[in-house]
Amino acid sequence: LLGHEKKTFRLSEKERKIVAYHESGHTFVSYHLPNVQPPIKVSIMPRGKSALGFSQSETSETKLKNKDELIEKMCVLLGGRVAEELLCNNITTGASDDIERCTRLAYQYVSVYGMDEQLGCMHCNWKDKHISEELRQKIDTTVEQLIRECYKRTKNILKNNIEKVKKMGETLLERETLNQEDIMELFGD
């Protein structure tokens, strides 16, 4: 699914630590929030062309997503960046794909799925020339606020559980890959 492990490609110890905390952030947020699929595997073994690590959740059987699921998915996507900020006292380019996916999902939430309370039930096709600049600005502002709220929520979750996230990062540095049982053992109830 994620590509073969790149056994010949190795990160520096500093980079491994950052990736371990980053993936621990994603994993803990998905473990903690009730409306997203729980994590089943996390690894800091580089795979594919650009994946330096991964946090994998159970596959959802449902086709429809509700507001809470979408918002919590955005929180999970931001979990890696927030963990870097809290545990490494810095941020890296490692979260660029997560940020892109979070931003795309936030725009869909607001302008495709019509889930924002203020803008209401509307679909906005960006190629449509009939959309006013004022509406585009409202959508941009709403998306920015939504992402900031998700970031703040994610930061609170990780701050309140920082020792568990740190312990997972340290365990990943030792073992490189953890399965669902390992994750449950580390995080408990």
Disulfide bonds with the S-S distance in Angstrom:
none
